[in-house]
Amino acid sequence: MNQPTDDCGEQTGMTAAILMVCGIIPCIGFLFSIAALVFIGMYLVKVWECKGRAEQLAIAGGDPGQWAAGPQPLDPNNPYAS
């Protein structure tokens, strides 16, 4: 829809997942686990904000039928059409 976007928390979520895996390291794993909890919180906030922006764009976009085209007629010349 020609709107600038960010990664909607993709990198933050990946970092949280890596930190959770590192949390199994003996002796220092609890530090990674605490950091993972912080990143999970940041990830959830980013996803929530991205969801809100997507809903606002959908509302501002007008007719929702403009994105979902109905069934298309089959092309008799297309050998892959079933």
C-alpha positions as CSV (number, residue, x, y, z in Angstrom):
1,M,0.0,0.0,0.0
2,N,3.1,2.2,-0.5
3,Q,3.5,2.7,3.2
4,P,7.0,2.7,4.9
5,T,7.3,-0.2,7.2
6,D,9.8,-1.6,9.6
7,D,10.4,-5.2,10.4
8,C,7.5,-5.4,12.8
9,G,9.7,-6.9,15.5
10,E,11.3,-9.7,13.4
11,Q,14.8,-8.9,14.6
12,T,13.7,-8.4,18.2
13,G,11.9,-11.7,18.1
14,M,14.9,-13.5,16.6
15,T,17.2,-12.0,19.3
16,A,14.7,-13.1,22.0
17,A,14.8,-16.7,20.6
18,I,18.6,-16.8,20.5
19,L,18.8,-15.5,24.1
20,M,16.3,-18.1,25.3
21,V,18.5,-20.8,23.7
22,C,21.6,-19.3,25.4
23,G,19.7,-19.5,28.7
24,I,20.5,-23.2,29.0
25,I,24.3,-22.4,29.5
26,P,25.2,-23.4,33.0
27,C,26.2,-20.6,35.5
28,I,25.5,-17.6,33.2
29,G,22.3,-18.8,31.6
30,F,20.1,-16.9,34.0
31,L,21.5,-13.6,32.6
32,F,20.6,-14.6,29.1
33,S,17.1,-15.6,30.4
34,I,16.5,-12.2,32.0
35,A,17.6,-10.5,28.8
36,A,15.3,-12.8,26.8
37,L,12.3,-11.7,29.0
38,V,13.1,-8.1,28.2
39,F,13.3,-8.8,24.5
40,I,10.1,-10.8,24.5
41,G,8.4,-7.8,26.1
42,M,9.8,-5.5,23.4
43,Y,8.8,-7.9,20.7
44,L,5.2,-8.1,21.9
45,V,5.0,-4.3,22.0
46,K,6.3,-4.0,18.4
47,V,3.9,-6.7,17.1
48,W,1.0,-5.0,18.9
49,E,1.9,-1.6,17.3
50,C,2.3,-3.2,13.8
51,K,-1.1,-4.9,14.2
52,G,-2.6,-1.5,15.0
53,R,-1.0,0.1,12.0
54,A,-2.2,-2.7,9.7
55,E,-5.7,-2.3,11.0
56,Q,-5.6,1.5,10.4
57,L,-4.3,1.0,6.9
58,A,-7.1,-1.5,6.2
59,I,-9.7,0.9,7.5
60,A,-8.3,3.8,5.5
61,G,-7.9,1.7,2.4
62,G,-11.7,1.6,1.8
63,D,-13.3,-1.3,0.0
64,P,-11.7,-4.6,1.4
65,G,-12.9,-6.3,-1.8
66,Q,-10.2,-4.5,-3.8
67,W,-7.5,-6.9,-2.5
68,A,-9.5,-10.1,-2.7
69,A,-10.5,-10.8,-6.3
70,G,-13.1,-13.4,-6.8
71,P,-12.7,-16.5,-8.8
72,Q,-11.0,-15.9,-12.2
73,P,-12.3,-17.5,-15.4
74,L,-10.1,-20.4,-16.5
75,D,-7.9,-19.8,-19.6
76,P,-8.6,-22.6,-22.1
77,N,-5.1,-22.1,-23.6
78,N,-3.3,-22.7,-20.2
79,P,-2.3,-26.4,-20.0
80,Y,-1.8,-26.0,-16.2
81,A,-5.3,-24.8,-15.5
82,S,-7.5,-27.5,-13.9
